[in-house]
Amino acid sequence: MRLFAARFAALFAFAAAVVPANAQTPAYPNRPITLLVPYAAGGSVDAVARVVADRLGAKLGGNVVIENVAGAGGVIGTQRAARADADGYTLLFSVESTMIIAKLVSPSLVQYDTTRDFQPISMVGSSPLVLLARKDFPANNMAELMKLLKENPGKYNYASSGVGTSLHLAGEMINTEGKVQMVHVPYKVGAQIPTDLMGNQIDLAVLPPVMAMQNVKAGNIKAFGITEPEPSPLTPGVPSLADTPELKNVSVTVWYGLFAPIKTDPAIVEKLHQALASVVKEPAVVEKLMAAGVRVVGNSPKEFSDFLAAETAKFSALVKAANIKAE
């Protein structure tokens, strides 16, 4: 009996010694991280994601592998990310159109909710949009433009990259705040807009700087203002639309951000945030993002979450007021 008790005690002591060691959680990451990009390879979102992915993997001591899951304007890939395991090994790189606007303009199509299904990690960068006009448009500044639009409701049109996009909502914000009536012309291929603007096929357009500024500098098209309240290094010499009294509340920012599934361990979220914050301070990364038309942000999960809440409230009011529907 004593021998049995001694053996049992020895076995218990051995188990107590080895179980905690075996139960320890492996350091994160210990295998490749998949970064879902809900748009096709070669597009603007994919290009920005690739600028940061390799460096993010290096900072984490592992690999970050991009997987493009395109379809339905980013909805398919985003829904897949929302259903992924919350273990830090599937992340999402996405933008305002997919994370905020899609749910508002296509509620029956979008089955995810940004607040309920995702943990914001950090906004990588942002960009304003630019209100443009054909070269011979009969207005040369915002005062002249607003006067012309008010005197001719419904006469002039503006192009965007599609119904329910941030470009469309920027145009409708100008209509709503300025009490004017530009007619929306949605394009399926946004890259065609500068060509048609230079060819006098359309009057006005809302575009990101990377698609506009080269032709603005060359004098091929006019730039009236940007959709952010402060001047941007991406659009030197172009004033803010908010400087115009009627448009003081116009504010539309295109942004790129990193997300994880909602129940991801806070320690993993913070590790990802710290790694990304370091990456976006690297001069080579900043230079590449600027070349892609993106100004570096790199905010905290809390700051990003607060920003998203404000964006949702702002665009919810606009979509309702302008009765915007993409379905």
C-alpha positions as CSV (number, residue, x, y, z in Angstrom):
1,M,0.0,0.0,0.0
2,R,2.8,2.4,0.9
3,L,4.6,1.4,-2.3
4,F,1.4,2.2,-4.3
5,A,1.0,5.5,-2.5
6,A,4.6,6.5,-3.2
7,R,4.3,5.6,-6.9
8,F,1.0,7.6,-7.1
9,A,2.6,10.6,-5.5
10,A,5.6,10.4,-7.9
11,L,3.3,10.2,-10.9
12,F,1.2,13.1,-9.7
13,A,4.3,15.2,-9.2
14,F,5.5,14.4,-12.7
15,A,2.1,15.3,-14.2
16,A,2.0,18.6,-12.3
17,A,5.5,19.4,-13.7
18,V,4.8,18.6,-17.3
19,V,1.2,19.6,-17.9
20,P,1.8,23.4,-17.5
21,A,4.7,23.3,-20.0
22,N,2.7,21.4,-22.5
23,A,-0.3,23.7,-22.0
24,Q,1.6,26.9,-22.7
25,T,0.3,28.8,-25.7
26,P,2.8,29.0,-28.6
27,A,4.2,32.4,-29.3
28,Y,2.2,34.4,-31.9
29,P,2.7,34.0,-34.8
30,N,4.0,30.5,-35.2
31,R,2.6,30.0,-38.7
32,P,1.8,32.2,-41.7
33,I,-0.9,34.9,-41.3
34,T,-3.5,35.2,-44.1
35,L,-4.4,38.8,-45.0
36,L,-7.7,38.8,-46.9
37,V,-8.0,41.6,-49.5
38,P,-11.6,41.6,-50.7
39,Y,-10.6,43.1,-54.1
40,A,-8.8,41.8,-57.2
41,A,-5.0,41.6,-57.4
42,G,-3.6,44.7,-59.1
43,G,-6.2,47.1,-57.8
44,S,-5.6,50.1,-55.5
45,V,-6.6,48.3,-52.3
46,D,-4.4,45.3,-53.2
47,A,-1.5,47.6,-54.0
48,V,-1.6,49.3,-50.6
49,A,-2.0,46.0,-48.8
50,R,1.2,44.7,-50.5
51,V,3.2,47.7,-49.4
52,V,2.6,46.9,-45.8
53,A,2.2,43.1,-45.8
54,D,5.8,42.0,-46.2
55,R,7.1,44.5,-43.7
56,L,4.4,43.5,-41.2
57,G,5.4,39.9,-41.5
58,A,9.0,40.8,-40.8
59,K,8.1,42.9,-37.8
60,L,6.1,40.0,-36.4
61,G,8.8,37.4,-37.1
62,G,6.7,35.5,-39.6
63,N,5.0,35.6,-42.9
64,V,1.9,37.6,-44.0
65,V,0.4,36.1,-47.1
66,I,-2.2,38.1,-49.1
67,E,-5.2,36.2,-50.4
68,N,-7.4,38.1,-52.9
69,V,-11.1,37.2,-52.5
70,A,-12.9,39.6,-54.9
71,G,-16.6,39.9,-55.7
72,A,-19.7,42.0,-55.0
73,G,-17.7,45.1,-54.5
74,G,-15.6,43.6,-51.6
75,V,-18.6,42.0,-49.8
76,I,-17.7,38.4,-50.5
77,G,-14.2,38.6,-49.1
78,T,-15.3,40.6,-46.1
79,Q,-18.1,38.1,-45.2
80,R,-15.5,35.4,-45.4
81,A,-13.2,37.3,-43.0
82,A,-16.2,37.8,-40.6
83,R,-16.6,34.1,-40.3
84,A,-12.9,33.3,-39.9
85,D,-11.5,31.9,-36.6
86,A,-10.6,34.6,-34.2
87,D,-7.1,33.3,-33.7
88,G,-5.1,36.1,-35.3
89,Y,-4.2,34.0,-38.4
90,T,-6.8,35.5,-40.7
91,L,-6.9,39.3,-41.0
92,L,-8.8,41.7,-43.3
93,F,-7.4,44.7,-45.2
94,S,-10.3,46.8,-46.3
95,V,-11.7,50.3,-47.0
96,E,-14.6,52.6,-46.2
97,S,-16.8,51.5,-49.1
98,T,-16.9,47.9,-47.9
99,M,-16.7,48.4,-44.1
100,I,-19.2,51.3,-43.7
101,I,-21.1,52.3,-46.9
102,A,-22.0,48.9,-48.3
103,K,-24.2,47.9,-45.4
104,L,-26.0,51.3,-45.6
105,V,-26.8,51.1,-49.3
106,S,-27.2,47.4,-49.7
107,P,-28.6,46.1,-46.4
108,S,-30.1,42.8,-47.9
109,L,-26.8,41.9,-49.6
110,V,-24.4,42.6,-46.8
111,Q,-24.6,40.0,-44.1
112,Y,-21.8,41.3,-41.9
113,D,-21.7,44.2,-39.5
114,T,-18.4,46.1,-39.0
115,T,-19.0,46.8,-35.3
116,R,-20.4,43.4,-34.4
117,D,-18.1,41.2,-36.5
118,F,-14.7,43.0,-36.6
119,Q,-12.0,44.3,-34.2
120,P,-10.3,47.4,-35.7
121,I,-6.5,47.2,-35.4
122,S,-5.3,50.4,-37.2
123,M,-6.0,52.7,-40.1
124,V,-3.0,52.4,-42.3
125,G,-3.6,55.5,-44.3
126,S,-6.2,57.8,-45.9
127,S,-6.8,60.2,-48.8
128,P,-9.2,62.9,-49.7
129,L,-11.2,62.9,-52.9
130,V,-11.1,65.7,-55.4
131,L,-13.9,67.6,-57.1
132,L,-12.9,68.1,-60.7
133,A,-14.2,69.6,-64.0
134,R,-13.5,69.5,-67.6
135,K,-11.0,72.1,-68.8
136,D,-13.5,74.4,-70.5
137,F,-16.1,74.2,-67.7
138,P,-17.6,77.7,-67.2
139,A,-16.4,78.1,-63.6
140,N,-12.9,78.5,-62.3
141,N,-13.3,78.5,-58.5
142,M,-15.8,77.2,-55.9
143,A,-17.6,80.5,-55.6
144,E,-18.3,80.5,-59.4
145,L,-19.1,76.8,-59.3
146,M,-21.7,77.1,-56.6
147,K,-23.3,80.1,-58.3
148,L,-23.5,78.2,-61.6
149,L,-25.0,75.1,-60.0
150,K,-27.6,77.0,-58.1
151,E,-28.7,78.9,-61.2
152,N,-28.9,75.8,-63.3
153,P,-30.3,72.9,-61.2
154,G,-30.0,69.5,-62.9
155,K,-28.0,71.0,-65.9
156,Y,-24.6,69.7,-65.0
157,N,-23.5,66.1,-64.2
158,Y,-20.8,64.5,-62.2
159,A,-19.2,61.1,-62.5
160,S,-18.2,58.6,-59.9
161,S,-17.0,55.0,-59.8
162,G,-20.5,53.7,-59.1
163,V,-23.7,53.9,-57.0
164,G,-23.0,53.6,-53.3
165,T,-19.3,54.3,-53.5
166,S,-17.5,56.9,-51.4
167,L,-17.1,58.9,-54.6
168,H,-20.8,58.9,-55.1
169,L,-21.5,59.8,-51.5
170,A,-19.1,62.7,-51.7
171,G,-21.0,64.1,-54.7
172,E,-24.3,63.7,-52.9
173,M,-22.9,65.4,-49.8
174,I,-22.0,68.4,-52.0
175,N,-25.6,68.3,-53.4
176,T,-27.1,68.1,-49.9
177,E,-25.0,70.6,-48.1
178,G,-24.8,73.1,-51.0
179,K,-28.5,72.7,-51.9
180,V,-27.6,72.1,-55.6
181,Q,-28.5,69.4,-58.1
182,M,-25.6,67.8,-59.9
183,V,-26.8,64.7,-61.8
184,H,-24.9,61.6,-60.9
185,V,-23.3,59.5,-63.7
186,P,-22.1,56.2,-62.3
187,Y,-19.2,54.4,-64.1
188,K,-18.5,50.7,-64.0
189,V,-14.9,51.4,-64.8
190,G,-13.6,54.4,-62.8
191,A,-10.4,54.6,-64.8
192,Q,-12.4,55.8,-67.8
193,I,-13.5,58.9,-65.9
194,P,-10.4,61.1,-66.4
195,T,-10.4,60.2,-70.1
196,D,-14.1,61.3,-70.5
197,L,-13.5,64.4,-68.4
198,M,-10.6,65.4,-70.7
199,G,-12.8,64.5,-73.7
200,N,-15.6,66.8,-72.5
201,Q,-18.0,63.8,-72.2
202,I,-18.9,64.7,-68.6
203,D,-18.9,68.0,-66.7
204,L,-17.6,67.2,-63.3
205,A,-16.2,64.2,-61.4
206,V,-15.1,63.1,-58.0
207,L,-11.9,61.1,-58.0
208,P,-9.0,60.1,-55.7
209,P,-5.9,62.2,-56.1
210,V,-3.9,59.4,-57.6
211,M,-6.3,59.4,-60.6
212,A,-6.5,63.1,-60.9
213,M,-3.5,65.2,-59.9
214,Q,-1.2,64.4,-62.9
215,N,-3.8,65.8,-65.3
216,V,-4.6,68.7,-63.0
217,K,-0.9,69.7,-63.0
218,A,-0.8,69.3,-66.7
219,G,-3.7,71.6,-67.1
220,N,-5.9,69.0,-68.7
221,I,-8.7,69.2,-66.1
222,K,-9.6,71.6,-63.3
223,A,-9.6,70.9,-59.6
224,F,-12.0,72.8,-57.4
225,G,-11.4,71.3,-54.0
226,I,-10.8,68.3,-51.8
227,T,-13.3,66.6,-49.5
228,E,-11.3,66.8,-46.3
229,P,-11.4,69.9,-44.1
230,E,-7.6,70.3,-44.0
231,P,-5.2,70.8,-46.9
232,S,-3.5,67.5,-48.0
233,P,0.1,66.9,-49.1
234,L,-1.4,64.6,-51.8
235,T,-3.1,67.6,-53.5
236,P,-0.8,70.6,-53.3
237,G,-2.4,73.9,-54.1
238,V,-6.0,72.5,-54.0
239,P,-8.2,74.1,-51.3
240,S,-10.7,72.3,-49.1
241,L,-14.3,72.3,-50.2
242,A,-15.1,73.1,-46.5
243,D,-13.6,76.6,-47.1
244,T,-16.7,77.3,-49.1
245,P,-19.4,78.4,-46.5
246,E,-22.2,76.3,-48.0
247,L,-19.9,73.2,-47.9
248,K,-18.4,73.6,-44.4
249,N,-19.7,70.2,-43.4
250,V,-18.5,68.3,-46.4
251,S,-16.0,65.7,-45.2
252,V,-15.3,62.4,-47.0
253,T,-12.1,60.4,-46.4
254,V,-11.0,57.3,-48.3
255,W,-9.1,55.1,-46.0
256,Y,-7.4,51.7,-45.7
257,G,-7.4,49.7,-42.5
258,L,-6.5,46.4,-40.9
259,F,-9.1,44.4,-39.0
260,A,-9.4,41.1,-37.2
261,P,-12.4,38.9,-36.3
262,I,-14.2,40.4,-33.3
263,K,-13.2,37.9,-30.6
264,T,-9.4,38.0,-31.4
265,D,-7.3,38.0,-28.2
266,P,-6.6,41.6,-27.2
267,A,-2.9,40.7,-26.7
268,I,-2.7,39.7,-30.4
269,V,-4.6,42.8,-31.5
270,E,-2.1,45.0,-29.6
271,K,0.9,43.1,-31.0
272,L,-0.5,43.6,-34.5
273,H,-1.1,47.3,-33.8
274,Q,2.4,47.9,-32.5
275,A,4.0,46.1,-35.4
276,L,1.9,48.0,-38.0
277,A,2.6,51.3,-36.2
278,S,6.3,50.6,-36.6
279,V,5.9,49.6,-40.3
280,V,4.1,52.8,-41.3
281,K,6.9,54.9,-39.8
282,E,9.5,53.4,-42.2
283,P,10.6,56.0,-44.8
284,A,10.4,53.5,-47.6
285,V,6.9,52.5,-46.7
286,V,5.8,56.1,-46.4
287,E,7.3,56.9,-49.8
288,K,5.5,54.0,-51.4
289,L,2.2,54.9,-49.8
290,M,2.5,58.5,-50.9
291,A,3.2,57.3,-54.5
292,A,0.0,55.3,-54.2
293,G,-1.9,58.4,-53.1
294,V,-2.2,57.5,-49.5
295,R,-1.2,59.6,-46.5
296,V,0.0,57.5,-43.5
297,V,-2.2,57.5,-40.3
298,G,-1.3,54.4,-38.2
299,N,-3.8,55.1,-35.3
300,S,-4.6,52.9,-32.3
301,P,-7.5,50.4,-32.2
302,K,-9.5,52.7,-29.9
303,E,-8.9,55.7,-32.2
304,F,-9.8,53.7,-35.3
305,S,-13.0,52.3,-33.6
306,D,-14.1,55.9,-32.6
307,F,-13.5,57.1,-36.2
308,L,-15.6,54.2,-37.6
309,A,-18.5,55.1,-35.3
310,A,-18.4,58.7,-36.4
311,E,-18.2,57.7,-40.1
312,T,-21.1,55.3,-39.7
313,A,-23.3,58.0,-38.2
314,K,-22.3,60.6,-40.8
315,F,-23.0,58.3,-43.8
316,S,-26.2,56.9,-42.3
317,A,-27.6,60.4,-42.2
318,L,-26.5,61.1,-45.8
319,V,-27.8,57.9,-47.3
320,K,-31.2,58.5,-45.7
321,A,-31.3,62.1,-46.7
322,A,-30.3,61.4,-50.3
323,N,-32.3,58.1,-50.5
324,I,-29.2,56.3,-51.9
325,K,-29.8,52.6,-52.7
326,A,-27.5,50.3,-54.6
327,E,-29.9,47.4,-54.7
